[in-house]
């Protein structure tokens, strides 16, 4: 049976959607694998929605916006670029191929380019094969990882960092001090990995109460590092001590929100 990918495409109203419309009017053929969702701006794409779509078994997600410098909302596509950059790293943490997410720029006059990109991405997804999260026997471990990534993407700190990257790196603070791109990326990566790990821990103890030592072994992390994450989760009201076995605390998840 031939594998036909299921791809979701987010297209901005002013450029890429108009480009797709031009491809149709011009009768330029492209694969029917893509399901298009029109947005006023590519910057309105929420990373949480993309992760949810992938978690629900989509084989790929394509985001298209105006070329840099041509955004109808001035800097909306720059926001998109920063979101996708962060999101690809977060997806890689889960074990799912980050190549299943793609960002491209298409103008209203580039119907041919739109068709070519859809065709190219479809071929790439065919090479990767069906998503391990599709079908009745989806990968349960990967699904849990994706749910942890989805919760991490909701974190206020990550959203602030994505939103302020240009300000911190290019414009500087009130004293004119700029953050080096390398330093910013290191801060962003650290925040992203921390939130992903914390949400992973939360899901693990929600499934079954565990000790720090057990969590560290399953996560392949240093117990001291895991303990620091557990302390943060306790402060947030997400986990609590379920019981104490001899001298070892066993943690479980609380049903209350973060």
C-alpha angles and dihedrals in degrees: 000000000000115000112235111189123228107223128179117207126199109200129183115237099232104049122003096037089048087049090053089049090051090052089055095046090047090049092237105162123227134164118287089220092099123085109200126219114188120217129180088235134007086230088072091069108114116213089220091061092050092050091048091052091051091045089054091058108268110155094218146353124216123194119194129184144157119300114271109277093024101075113140087220094045100238105018094110091050088058088050091052092053093047094051091046090056093040095053090055091048092050090050089056090060095055095248116124109264087209087078086077119064135178123201139166120230127172126213090257096051103086090141092051091050091053092046093051093049090049092048094048092047090054090048092052090048088055091051090047130217117336112266085228094060127089131030095296100054121167104270094196092050090047090055089049091052091050089051090050091049091054090046090053088058091059113122094220093056091048092050092049092050091048095047101041095104092045094050098041103035107023104028131212128296089286093053092251113147128204116231113244090236091054092047092050090050091052092047093048091049093050092046095049092046094052092044092051093047093052090045089054091048092054092045095054090041088060093044134354110253142175125243089253092054092047092049091052094049093044093042090231136130110272091230090056091049091048090055090054091048090052090054091048091051090052089052091051093243100118137024139181107279095187142325120248107200097312098333120102115222113208130211133182124259119225092226117105124255 
